[in-house]
Amino acid sequence: MKIRDEKKQDVKAIYELTKAAFAPIDMSDGSEPDIIDRLRKDGDLTVSLVALKGNEIVGHIAFSPVTISDQRGYWFGLGPISVQPSQQRAGIGRQLIESGLERIRSLGADGCVLLGDPSYYGRFGFQSHGDLIYGSVPTEYVQSLSFGKERAVGELHYSPAFSG
């Protein structure tokens, strides 16, 4: 498997992959493919990586800038992340996350935040300390990974692309 930056010709495949990956998820409202398109259009899709098996895109991950009310610095949000349903649980998501975190670290990021399953993302070092807030989402699902000494504390704000 190879991981690389998205190319212009990947846009449709990323859209379809994201749509298929999120279709069976109860918590999804189906907006994830459109969020990626809006991030790209707004210039907020800072890191967009695809995983390839042969010439087929089997995974995608997006990173975009976020702001945290009580925080200075350069923080990113991870997501959406998608893996082709028939390829899930094969380590593709793990490789995309590790590659993406390495990339944003190289860009000088102070850390990364996400909304997700603590048991999955905890293996990458993400934690919820209860003091990072995103609307009415239970704080255990609002997680951060600091690359330095400062923890993410305050109210999390994603790019406008996430609000449609």
C-alpha positions in Angstrom: 0.0 0.0 0.0 1.1 3.5 -0.8 0.1 6.8 0.9 0.4 10.1 -1.0 -1.1 13.5 -1.2 -4.4 13.8 -3.1 -4.3 14.8 -6.7 -6.9 16.8 -8.6 -8.0 13.6 -10.4 -8.7 11.9 -7.0 -11.5 14.3 -6.0 -14.4 12.2 -7.4 -13.0 8.9 -6.0 -12.5 10.5 -2.6 -16.1 11.7 -2.6 -17.4 8.3 -3.5 -15.1 6.5 -1.0 -16.2 8.8 1.8 -19.9 8.4 0.9 -19.5 4.6 1.0 -17.5 4.5 4.2 -20.0 6.6 6.2 -23.2 5.2 4.8 -23.5 2.4 7.4 -22.6 4.6 10.4 -25.7 5.5 12.5 -24.1 8.8 13.8 -23.4 10.0 10.2 -25.8 12.5 8.5 -24.1 11.8 5.2 -22.5 15.2 5.0 -18.9 14.0 5.2 -18.1 13.9 1.4 -19.5 17.5 1.1 -17.5 18.7 4.1 -14.3 17.6 2.3 -15.3 19.3 -0.9 -16.1 22.5 1.0 -12.8 22.3 2.9 -11.0 22.0 -0.4 -13.0 24.9 -2.0 -12.4 27.2 1.1 -8.6 26.4 1.1 -8.9 24.8 4.5 -7.9 21.2 3.4 -4.4 21.6 4.6 -3.5 17.9 4.4 -5.4 15.4 2.3 -3.8 12.0 2.0 -5.0 8.9 0.0 -4.1 5.3 0.5 -3.7 3.3 -2.6 -3.7 -0.4 -3.3 -2.4 -0.7 -6.8 -4.1 2.2 -8.6 -7.3 2.1 -6.4 -7.9 4.6 -3.7 -8.9 2.6 -0.6 -8.6 5.3 2.1 -8.5 9.0 2.7 -7.8 11.3 5.6 -8.3 15.1 5.9 -6.7 17.6 8.3 -7.9 21.2 8.5 -7.1 24.1 10.9 -9.2 24.6 14.0 -9.3 27.2 16.7 -9.7 26.7 20.4 -11.1 29.6 22.4 -8.6 29.6 25.3 -5.6 28.5 23.2 -3.0 30.1 21.0 -1.1 28.1 18.5 -1.5 26.1 15.4 -4.0 23.2 15.9 -5.5 20.9 13.3 -8.7 18.8 13.3 -8.4 15.2 12.0 -11.4 14.1 9.9 -13.1 13.0 8.0 -11.2 9.7 7.6 -12.6 7.0 5.3 -11.6 3.5 4.4 -13.3 1.4 1.7 -15.7 -0.8 3.6 -14.3 -4.0 2.2 -10.8 -2.9 3.3 -11.6 -1.9 6.9 -9.8 -3.5 9.8 -6.7 -4.0 7.6 -4.5 -1.2 9.1 -5.2 1.4 6.4 -6.8 3.9 8.8 -3.9 3.5 11.2 -1.4 4.2 8.4 -3.3 7.2 7.3 -3.5 8.6 10.8 0.2 8.1 11.5 1.2 9.6 8.2 -1.1 12.5 8.6 0.0 13.3 12.2 3.6 13.1 11.0 2.8 15.6 8.2 1.0 18.2 10.4 3.8 17.9 13.0 6.3 18.8 10.2 4.1 21.8 9.4 4.7 23.1 12.9 1.4 22.1 14.4 1.0 22.3 18.2 -1.4 19.4 18.1 -4.4 17.7 16.7 -8.1 17.4 17.8 -10.9 15.1 16.8 -14.4 13.9 17.6 -14.3 10.1 17.8 -14.2 6.8 19.7 -11.8 7.0 22.6 -11.0 3.3 22.5 -9.8 3.6 18.8 -8.1 7.0 18.9 -6.5 6.4 22.3 -4.0 4.0 20.6 -2.6 7.0 18.8 -2.2 9.1 22.0 -5.5 11.1 21.7 -7.1 11.8 25.1 -10.0 13.6 26.6 -9.3 15.6 29.7 -12.8 17.0 29.9 -11.7 20.6 29.3 -12.0 20.7 25.5 -15.6 21.4 24.5 -17.5 21.0 21.2 -21.1 22.0 21.4 -23.2 19.4 23.1 -20.9 16.5 22.2 -20.0 14.5 25.3 -16.4 15.5 26.3 -15.1 11.9 26.2 -15.5 12.0 22.5 -13.7 15.4 22.1 -10.1 14.4 22.1 -6.7 16.0 21.6 -3.1 15.1 21.0 -0.5 17.7 21.9 2.8 17.8 20.2 4.3 20.0 23.0 3.6 20.9 26.6 0.3 22.7 26.2 -3.0 20.8 26.2 -6.0 21.8 24.2 -8.3 23.6 26.6 -11.4 25.6 25.7 -14.2 25.6 23.1 -13.3 23.9 19.8 -14.2 25.6 16.5 -13.9 23.8 13.2 -13.7 25.3 9.7 -17.1 26.7 8.5 -17.1 23.8 6.0 -18.3 21.6 8.9 -21.4 23.6 9.4 -22.6 23.4 5.8 
